[in-house]
Amino acid sequence: MRTWAAEFKGRIRFNTLSAGPTETPMLNGLAPTPEASEAMKRMFESLVPLGRIARPEEVATSAVYLASDDSSYVTGSDLSNDGGASQV
């Protein structure tokens, strides 16, 4: 991504969005039973400094930001939208 950002500078911006655990059907489908799913969610919540799983809208707003003119001076960056998990 950083190589592309440098190669295409001035024409295309390249950034990545690294989302943490997010409340989606995919997350719910990881466990074989509803009880196991709830236990897995509690485990993820314990690993995230904010203490909760992200809502899909929270990840989407970060993606919209990176795609918008509001981030016109952002390129070659990774936006960690993970409730602080990558910082511990």
N, C-alpha and C positions, 0 to 999 in steps of 0.2 A: 504494500500500500504506500509506504513512504517512497519507494522507488518510482512508482507510478505518479505520485504527487509531484516529484521532482521532474520526471520526464514530460509530463503534460502541463507543467506550470503555465498559468495564464489562460489555459483553455478548459481544463476540467479539474475540479477539486476531488480528491480522494480522501475519505475518512472511513473509519470503522466504528460500529456501535456494538459494544460488548455488554449484553444484558445479563443480569443475574436471574435467579429463579423467578419465573413469572407465572401467574395464575392463568393457565391455558388448558384446553382439553388435552394437549399432549402431556402436560405435567400430571394431570389427573389420571391419565392412562398408563403411567409408569408402574403403578402398583397393582397387584392382582386383586385386591379387595378394597372396599371403601375404608375399612379400618387401617389397612396398611398405607393407603393414600394419605390419610390424616396424619399418621405417624411420620411419614416421609415429609409432609409439609412442615410439621413441627421441627423436624431435624434441620430442614433448610432454613427455617426462621431462626433457629439457634445459631446458625453460621453467619447470618447477615446482621451487621451492627445495628441497622434500623429495626431489627426484630420482626420483620414481616416480609412476605413475598410481594413482588411488584404486581401492580394491576397492569393489564395490557395497555391501557391509555397512557401510563407513565412511560412505557417504552416507546410507544407511538409518538408522543410529543418530542422525544429526543430525536427520533428519525426525521420528523417534520422539521425540527430545528436545523439539522445537518443539511437537509435538502433546500432550505429556504435562504433568502438573501440575508437573513439575520446572521448567518454564519459565513458570510462572504469572504472573511479573512481567515477562515479555518481550513487548513488542508494538511494532510499527512498526520492526522491525529486519531487517537482512539478514545472515544467517549465511553467511559465505564459507567453504565447505568445499572449498578448492582447493589445499591444500598450500602455501599462501603465495604463489601466483602473482599474486593481485591486489594484493599488497603491494610488488611490485618495479616 
